[in-house]
């Protein structure tokens, strides 16, 4: 949510930042609503003062027997009360209109975010690892003999339709091992508090974390009005909602392994083969709630937490900073980590680490009390995948594939797989 006061003070800067995202100027229309809202509030306050003054004079007119003045003042008080009610209704209507308009406007990019219209304008900032020379044509994950028996799309489609998968046996176990490995690393070495949050949330939680109203069509809603989370960023970030936190309590760092649900609206025809883009998937999410002065450093810290997982899994990757035209709605700056997938001969996103500034905090009224005193201030919130479990499974399977159809697994997973480090062509751990 944007601060209308800041827009009022620097409308040109606001419009210029929106233009970097490819959006039309909006300050004039917002300030028009704001002016009408403030005028109604001011008029209501003036009417209230006039009503109070007249009410005091009513008794005096009655006491001195001035019936005409008494009746006039009584009528004036009644008139002013009607005016006050009408003006308050007008102010409330304009406030609702302004809040709705502000809620639909994307966050403003930081100055260091590169300008651009789409993913082709993202800027690579680092690269780790080298793609292995396999000496044979690499297969996509769902084509590898060691995998085919444990990755069933037809049965999942019978149950649920397209973009679902049934994992079983060894493949399901490796998927589970990856999630445990990530969560253990975040909680034992990266200072995050493990959470097991609800994946069904109220509308306020979706709104507070900028998923509503703009992206309702991309999520699933129950008949009772609850929402299935598109990411546990929603649940974890909303922990701070409507709280005033002591500054000494910051930063708060959370990690959770949950199911996530997305309708994938607008993605028809994209990544229809395999399990790269699913309606239901699992993710280990990282969320941080910080002091505004520390949010940039926290984003870099979270990015390294995600990158470190891929390095331990021996997956080559590259990190890019997203341009203004490719950033998510609520982000001020986003880094994507893209894992190397030999089967596609391409880097594909496996994590996004974003800072939202105080954008979400304003929507959900999350603040902190400065140690040195003064008014409570809005916290900054950050979120990142650490990592997407299914996509990490794809990367592990494709990068570990061998010419005979077996898969060599990363040594970091051995402790979670009974010491086993391979999947045979028949799909058995060995």
Secondary structure, DSSP 8 states (H G I E B T S, - for coil): ---HHHHHH-HHHHHHHHHHTT----HHHHHHHHHHHHHHHHHHHHHHHHHHHHHHHHHHHHHTT-HHHHHHHHHHHHHHHHHHHHHHHHHHHHHHHHHHHHHTS-----TTS---SSGGG-EEEEEES-----SS----GGGSHHHHTTEEHHHHHHHH-SS--EE-HHHHHHHHHHHHHHHHHHHHTS--EEE---SEE-HHHHHHTT-TTTTGGGSEE-TTS-EE-SSTHHHHHGGGTT-EEEGGG--EEEEEEEEEE---TT-TTSS-STTSS-SEEEEEEEEEEE-GGGHHHHHHHHHHHHHHHHHHTT--EEEEE--TTTS-TT-SEEEEEEEEETTTTEEEEEEEEEE-TTHHHHHHT-EEE-TT-SS-EE-EEEEEEEEEHHHHHHHHHHHHB-TTS-EE--GGGGGGTTT--EE-TTS-B-
